[in-house]
Structure formats: C-alpha cells, structure tokens
Amino acid sequence: MHWIYLGIAIAAEVAGSAALKESAGFTKLGFAAFSVASFAVALFFLSLALRVVPLGIAYAMWAGIGIVLISLLGVVVFRQTLDFAAIAGIGLIITGVIVINTLSNATTH
C-alpha cells in the first residue's frame, strides 16, 4: 500500500506543478487553488508512504519520477522542447529509479 501512496503523491505533485504553470504567477485563482490543494495532497500521501519507505528512497523516487512526468507533460501539453542534454538527464533519472527498485536493499518490496 505504501507504493500506492507514493504513486498518489507523485501524481498530485505533477498535477500541482502543471496547475502552478497555468496559474500565471497565482493570478488565475482557480489554478492557484488547485495547485495548493494538489501539493497538500502530495505531501499527505508522501507522509503515509514514509511510514514504510525510507526517506531518501521515497524522496528520490518522488522527485525523480515527478521530474520525468512533468517534463513529458511540458513537451506534450505546454509545447516545450527538450534538448539532448535534458533527454539524457531524464534517461539517467529513469535509470536511477530502476536501479533503486531492482538492486537496492534499502527499499522494502
């Protein structure tokens, strides 16, 4: 269940980040409120995941997967571009998450 909590935290953080972009510096109150609520949900579910998952592992996965997803959302929804270095960096993040989940004894599966 702790991995589901972490997944919800990641999804909420990505939704909050996208809404933050759309809030135009908190001038669009609907998007601003959604962003704040999403970040609150993200932190709540991250705290539930931390009951079992070690802090460093949970945070690395939360931040890493969040970066990958928000980058993809930026390309698809916001029409942003990624250069080779950004794509290579994202690939390294994905590799890191895979290594943590498959080779590390620090995680609880």
ZADREN-255199 format. One record per residue (C-alpha): residue number from 0; residue in three letters; x, z, y. Coordinates in nm, 2 decimals, always signed. Last residue first. Layout:
REM residues N
NUM	ALA	X	Z	Y
...
***
This chain:
REM residues 109
108	HIS	+0.92	-0.17	-0.45
107	THR	+1.10	+0.10	-0.26
106	THR	+1.38	-0.03	-0.04
105	ALA	+1.73	+0.11	-0.01
104	ASN	+1.83	-0.04	-0.34
103	SER	+1.89	-0.37	-0.17
102	LEU	+1.91	-0.70	-0.36
101	THR	+1.57	-0.86	-0.36
100	ASN	+1.39	-0.72	-0.05
99	ILE	+1.69	-0.67	+0.17
98	VAL	+1.84	-1.01	+0.07
97	ILE	+1.51	-1.19	+0.14
96	VAL	+1.48	-1.02	+0.48
95	GLY	+1.84	-1.12	+0.56
94	THR	+1.78	-1.48	+0.45
93	ILE	+1.48	-1.51	+0.68
92	ILE	+1.69	-1.37	+0.97
91	LEU	+1.97	-1.62	+0.89
90	GLY	+1.72	-1.90	+0.89
89	ILE	+1.59	-1.78	+1.23
88	GLY	+1.95	-1.79	+1.36
87	ALA	+2.00	-2.15	+1.23
86	ILE	+1.67	-2.26	+1.40
85	ALA	+1.78	-2.10	+1.72
84	ALA	+2.13	-2.25	+1.70
83	PHE	+1.98	-2.60	+1.63
82	ASP	+1.75	-2.59	+1.93
81	LEU	+1.40	-2.46	+1.93
80	THR	+1.12	-2.61	+2.14
79	GLN	+0.81	-2.46	+2.29
78	ARG	+0.47	-2.63	+2.25
77	PHE	+0.28	-2.30	+2.31
76	VAL	+0.08	-2.32	+1.99
75	VAL	+0.30	-2.47	+1.73
74	VAL	+0.65	-2.40	+1.87
73	GLY	+0.57	-2.06	+2.01
72	LEU	+0.38	-1.97	+1.70
71	LEU	+0.68	-2.06	+1.49
70	SER	+0.90	-1.84	+1.71
69	ILE	+0.64	-1.56	+1.69
68	LEU	+0.64	-1.58	+1.31
67	VAL	+1.02	-1.57	+1.28
66	ILE	+1.07	-1.30	+1.53
65	GLY	+0.79	-1.09	+1.37
64	ILE	+0.95	-1.13	+1.03
63	GLY	+1.28	-1.00	+1.17
62	ALA	+1.13	-0.72	+1.38
61	TRP	+0.90	-0.57	+1.12
60	MET	+1.16	-0.64	+0.84
59	ALA	+1.44	-0.47	+1.02
58	TYR	+1.22	-0.19	+1.14
57	ALA	+1.09	-0.12	+0.79
56	ILE	+1.44	-0.13	+0.64
55	GLY	+1.59	+0.09	+0.91
54	LEU	+1.31	+0.34	+0.89
53	PRO	+1.30	+0.38	+0.51
52	VAL	+0.97	+0.27	+0.36
51	VAL	+0.75	+0.54	+0.22
50	ARG	+0.58	+0.73	+0.51
49	LEU	+0.72	+0.46	+0.74
48	ALA	+0.45	+0.22	+0.63
47	LEU	+0.19	+0.45	+0.80
46	SER	+0.40	+0.46	+1.12
45	LEU	+0.42	+0.08	+1.12
44	PHE	+0.04	+0.07	+1.08
43	PHE	+0.00	+0.28	+1.40
42	LEU	+0.27	+0.10	+1.59
41	ALA	+0.11	-0.24	+1.52
40	VAL	-0.24	-0.12	+1.60
39	ALA	-0.11	+0.01	+1.94
38	PHE	+0.07	-0.32	+1.99
37	SER	-0.26	-0.51	+1.92
36	ALA	-0.45	-0.29	+2.16
35	VAL	-0.20	-0.35	+2.44
34	SER	-0.21	-0.72	+2.38
33	PHE	-0.59	-0.74	+2.36
32	ALA	-0.61	-0.55	+2.69
31	ALA	-0.36	-0.79	+2.86
30	PHE	-0.54	-1.10	+2.71
29	GLY	-0.87	-0.98	+2.85
28	LEU	-0.71	-0.87	+3.18
27	LYS	-0.56	-1.20	+3.28
26	THR	-0.31	-1.10	+3.55
25	PHE	-0.11	-0.90	+3.30
24	GLY	+0.20	-1.11	+3.36
23	ALA	+0.03	-1.43	+3.26
22	SER	-0.19	-1.26	+2.99
21	GLU	-0.13	-1.56	+2.76
20	LYS	+0.23	-1.46	+2.68
19	LEU	+0.11	-1.10	+2.62
18	ALA	-0.16	-1.23	+2.39
17	ALA	+0.10	-1.41	+2.18
16	SER	+0.31	-1.09	+2.17
15	GLY	+0.01	-0.88	+2.07
14	ALA	-0.09	-1.12	+1.79
13	VAL	+0.27	-1.11	+1.66
12	GLU	+0.27	-0.73	+1.68
11	ALA	-0.06	-0.71	+1.50
10	ALA	+0.06	-0.94	+1.22
9	ILE	+0.38	-0.73	+1.18
8	ALA	+0.19	-0.40	+1.17
7	ILE	-0.06	-0.55	+0.92
6	GLY	+0.23	-0.66	+0.70
5	LEU	+0.39	-0.31	+0.72
4	TYR	+0.06	-0.15	+0.62
3	ILE	+0.03	-0.39	+0.33
2	TRP	+0.39	-0.30	+0.23
1	HIS	+0.29	+0.07	+0.23
0	MET	+0.00	+0.00	+0.00
***
